Each structure stands twice: as C-alpha cells, then as structure tokens.
Amino acid sequence: MSRVRVTLVFGTRPETIKLAPIYAELTRRADKFHTNIVVTAQHRQMLDQMLGVFGMEPAADLDVMQEGQSLTEVTCRVLQRLEPVLRQLRPDVILVQGDTTTVFAASLAAFYQHVLVGHVEAGLRTGDKFSPYPEEINRRLTSQLADLHFAATPLARANLLAARVSPAAIFVTGNPVVDALRTICEIAPPLRETEFGWVEDLPGRLVLVTAHRRENLGVPLTRICEALQQIVQKHADVTILYPVHPNPAVHDAVHEILDGTERVVLCEPPDYLTFVPLLSRADLIITDSGGLQEEGPALGIPVLVTRDTTERPEGIEAGVAKLVGTETEAIVAAADELLTSPAAYQAMTSGGCPYGDGRAAQRICDALEYAFELRTQPPEEFVPNREGGRQ
C-alpha cells in the first residue's frame, strides 16, 4: 500500500501544542505517512508563535482571522476556504484536535469531501451545551462526524460509548499535551535567560493565572480579578503573574481592574518555550483553561479551576484540581486553604497525572497504522497514573 496521506488541520495555540508531537511522530514514520499541515489561523498571532516553536510549516494557510469575527463567520470561512485545499491535497484522513470552531468546521468540510476524520482528544463532555460555549457543542458534533476517536482517558471513551460511537473506532491514547510538555521541558532555555528571569529571584510564592474563556467574559471575569486582589492582600509573600489574552474583551477588563495592584504582574502571553519553565516555577495555578488543567497535574502543581463545569473531571477525581467557580469568595477561600495548609497543598501535589504519560503521539500513530491496515495489532491503551508528585 502507498503511504497514507494525513493532513493536520488546526488554528489556535492549544491545538498546535497538542498536535505538534503527533506531527513529529508522523514525520518520523515517513515511510508510512505523507503528512501535511493546514492552518486556519483562527488565532493568528498566537498560532504563528507556536508554529515557530515546533518547526511546523503549513502547506496552506486559510487566514480566516478577522477582528471582531463571529462564530458564524469563522465557521463559514473555514468551510469555504478548506474545500479547495482538501481537493488539492486529497488526504486519506484529516486530524483535528479538541473543540474549537476550526475543529467542527474542518470535520464538516472533510465529511463533505468523503475524507475520513480523526479526532484527537475526543470524548470530553460537561453535559451542558452552553458550558463551555461553543466548545461543548463543537465536540459533540465532531464526534458525529469523526471516523477515528482518540480519547485521552477511559472516561472520555465512556462518554463516546454513551454517544453510540462504535467501540472499534475508539482508541485510549492519553493526551499529547503531556508529550509536548516533556519535549519543551528538555529544550526550553532556563527561566533566568528569558524576560521572566526576575521570577527566579522572588522571595515568596508564585501564583500563575489565566482567564479568558468566552463564558467568563463580563461579570465572572470581574469577580476573578477581584479575587486576585484579595489573595495578594491576604498573603504578603505571594506574587501573581497573569499572562493576559489579547482578546480586547479580556485585555481591557483585566487591565482596568488590576493595573497598579501591588504584586500582580500583567503581561502578554509568552511563547511556549518560555511559558513551560514559567509554569514549572509556579506554586499554584488559577485558570479557566482546559490545557492548564492537564499541564498542572503533569508538573505536580495544584490547579484551581475558575469555571462552573469542566470536561476534565479526571483531575477533580484524582484530587489534583479543584472546581471553584467564579464567585470571588469561593476563589479566595480555595486559594487561602492551599496557601496556608501544607497538608492541603501536599494532597493536591501527590495525585499523579490522569491525562497522559508522554506516549500519546506514539499510540495515535500506531492507531492510524492499525486503521489503515499497516499493522495487525491495535495500540496499547493508556492507563492513568494515580501516583506522582511535584516534578
């Protein structure tokens, strides 16, 4: 059989991070796979940053990003611009990751062209179609369009089975974010050699914060910022570092509240080579990010999740993350407990990583070989590790 033609389609920073290890593994198996990259540039600046970090060169750039774009506009532009690219590249399968508008629209475009769809990080669910919005519906619809489902955990597989996905189409692989994290830990420069070298000289503790999700815009984001003010007021040894998302609805609101707050440092999101050492230095993470709910446990760092629901309950069940919502008092109380109780802190750093072991890309590529009859045995399944600690 000739080489399997694989096209990776993505458009945001998190998608790039999680697909990069798969791209690298596919490239290592060039005797079996011919691999292309198509980017939608749903997030232009942050996407380009990540492509450079991982040395990924797109075969096509749909360049859909427009200021103030609506979900409808993004969906329509991806559908319209991807169609001729798929006709030109003629992939046997496209790979998409996660739950962005790019993922859903690319999967639909591939379906229209009778191209198979492989969904990385399949099976995440909250059960509430508006939380997170629009991601919950994006992933549900993608599950209906996909032919191969690469579930990160056994729970994700159970969600897919509940949605009547064929068991033969599901592979439990772990999440490639752990693969990416380990790679970057090996090649990243020391933190002191970056613009964040000052962090190494902090006498106290560092709390790393991100908050940018669409459902948290407005009042919830205001409450989160007010909680951060109270945390530094109550804990004189704590510095908060908040890389602020460039979305004006986030950037302007955060700066309006937190500018000038002592020991709260606002900055632009650093590139991933810098972010990983910075993350490794953190004592606590407060976030509404999906990726940080996985990266924190992989590094043994407690995570407080400022959302009302999460599609990643494995971390909650393992005790390495805690769902605290967006009420100011609840966030402050949860942070207080971890910042004042060594026992509580230790409990959240010793639950292991339920999301991956650094071999997800290998399993996904093994699964592709199996699906295209290039090997006779299916890949081994990922089994979550319940033991671990601070790396």
Secondary structure in CASP SS format (residue, H / E / C, confidence):
PFRMAT SS
TARGET T0000
AUTHOR 0000-0000-0000
METHOD secondary structure of the structure
MODEL  1
M C 1.00
S C 1.00
R C 1.00
V E 1.00
R E 1.00
V E 1.00
T E 1.00
L E 1.00
V E 1.00
F E 1.00
G C 1.00
T C 1.00
R H 1.00
P H 1.00
E H 1.00
T H 1.00
I H 1.00
K H 1.00
L H 1.00
A H 1.00
P H 1.00
I H 1.00
Y H 1.00
A H 1.00
E H 1.00
L H 1.00
T H 1.00
R H 1.00
R C 1.00
A C 1.00
D C 1.00
K C 1.00
F E 1.00
H E 1.00
T E 1.00
N E 1.00
I E 1.00
V E 1.00
V E 1.00
T C 1.00
A C 1.00
Q C 1.00
H C 1.00
R H 1.00
Q H 1.00
M H 1.00
L H 1.00
D H 1.00
Q H 1.00
M H 1.00
L H 1.00
G H 1.00
V H 1.00
F H 1.00
G C 1.00
M C 1.00
E C 1.00
P C 1.00
A C 1.00
A E 1.00
D E 1.00
L C 1.00
D C 1.00
V C 1.00
M C 1.00
Q C 1.00
E C 1.00
G C 1.00
Q C 1.00
S C 1.00
L H 1.00
T H 1.00
E H 1.00
V H 1.00
T H 1.00
C H 1.00
R H 1.00
V H 1.00
L H 1.00
Q H 1.00
R H 1.00
L H 1.00
E H 1.00
P H 1.00
V H 1.00
L H 1.00
R H 1.00
Q H 1.00
L H 1.00
R C 1.00
P C 1.00
D C 1.00
V E 1.00
I E 1.00
L E 1.00
V E 1.00
Q E 1.00
G C 1.00
D C 1.00
T C 1.00
T H 1.00
T H 1.00
V H 1.00
F H 1.00
A H 1.00
A H 1.00
S H 1.00
L H 1.00
A H 1.00
A H 1.00
F H 1.00
Y H 1.00
Q C 1.00
H C 1.00
V C 1.00
L E 1.00
V E 1.00
G E 1.00
H E 1.00
V E 1.00
E E 1.00
A E 1.00
G C 1.00
L C 1.00
R C 1.00
T C 1.00
G C 1.00
D E 1.00
K C 1.00
F C 1.00
S E 1.00
P C 1.00
Y C 1.00
P C 1.00
E H 1.00
E H 1.00
I H 1.00
N H 1.00
R H 1.00
R H 1.00
L H 1.00
T H 1.00
S H 1.00
Q H 1.00
L H 1.00
A C 1.00
D C 1.00
L E 1.00
H E 1.00
F E 1.00
A E 1.00
A C 1.00
T C 1.00
P H 1.00
L H 1.00
A H 1.00
R H 1.00
A H 1.00
N H 1.00
L H 1.00
L H 1.00
A H 1.00
A C 1.00
R C 1.00
V C 1.00
S C 1.00
P H 1.00
A H 1.00
A H 1.00
I E 1.00
F E 1.00
V E 1.00
T C 1.00
G C 1.00
N C 1.00
P H 1.00
V H 1.00
V H 1.00
D H 1.00
A H 1.00
L H 1.00
R H 1.00
T H 1.00
I H 1.00
C H 1.00
E H 1.00
I H 1.00
A C 1.00
P C 1.00
P C 1.00
L H 1.00
R H 1.00
E H 1.00
T C 1.00
E C 1.00
F C 1.00
G H 1.00
W H 1.00
V H 1.00
E H 1.00
D H 1.00
L C 1.00
P C 1.00
G C 1.00
R E 1.00
L E 1.00
V E 1.00
L E 1.00
V E 1.00
T E 1.00
A C 1.00
H C 1.00
R C 1.00
R H 1.00
E H 1.00
N H 1.00
L C 1.00
G C 1.00
V H 1.00
P H 1.00
L H 1.00
T H 1.00
R H 1.00
I H 1.00
C H 1.00
E H 1.00
A H 1.00
L H 1.00
Q H 1.00
Q H 1.00
I H 1.00
V H 1.00
Q H 1.00
K H 1.00
H C 1.00
A C 1.00
D C 1.00
V E 1.00
T E 1.00
I E 1.00
L E 1.00
Y E 1.00
P E 1.00
V C 1.00
H C 1.00
P C 1.00
N C 1.00
P H 1.00
A H 1.00
V H 1.00
H H 1.00
D H 1.00
A H 1.00
V H 1.00
H H 1.00
E H 1.00
I H 1.00
L H 1.00
D C 1.00
G C 1.00
T C 1.00
E C 1.00
R C 1.00
V E 1.00
V E 1.00
L E 1.00
C E 1.00
E C 1.00
P C 1.00
P C 1.00
D C 1.00
Y H 1.00
L H 1.00
T H 1.00
F H 1.00
V H 1.00
P H 1.00
L H 1.00
L H 1.00
S H 1.00
R H 1.00
A C 1.00
D C 1.00
L E 1.00
I E 1.00
I E 1.00
T E 1.00
D C 1.00
S C 1.00
G H 1.00
G H 1.00
L H 1.00
Q H 1.00
E H 1.00
E H 1.00
G H 1.00
P H 1.00
A H 1.00
L H 1.00
G C 1.00
I C 1.00
P C 1.00
V E 1.00
L E 1.00
V E 1.00
T C 1.00
R C 1.00
D C 1.00
T C 1.00
T C 1.00
E C 1.00
R C 1.00
P H 1.00
E H 1.00
G H 1.00
I H 1.00
E H 1.00
A H 1.00
G C 1.00
V C 1.00
A E 1.00
K E 1.00
L E 1.00
V C 1.00
G C 1.00
T C 1.00
E C 1.00
T H 1.00
E H 1.00
A H 1.00
I H 1.00
V H 1.00
A H 1.00
A H 1.00
A H 1.00
D H 1.00
E H 1.00
L H 1.00
L H 1.00
T H 1.00
S C 1.00
P H 1.00
A H 1.00
A H 1.00
Y H 1.00
Q H 1.00
A H 1.00
M H 1.00
T H 1.00
S C 1.00
G C 1.00
G C 1.00
C C 1.00
P C 1.00
Y C 1.00
G C 1.00
D C 1.00
G C 1.00
R C 1.00
A H 1.00
A H 1.00
Q H 1.00
R H 1.00
I H 1.00
C H 1.00
D H 1.00
A H 1.00
L H 1.00
E H 1.00
Y H 1.00
A H 1.00
F C 1.00
E C 1.00
L C 1.00
R C 1.00
T C 1.00
Q C 1.00
P C 1.00
P C 1.00
E C 1.00
E C 1.00
F C 1.00
V C 1.00
P C 1.00
N C 1.00
R C 1.00
E C 1.00
G C 1.00
G C 1.00
R C 1.00
Q C 1.00
END
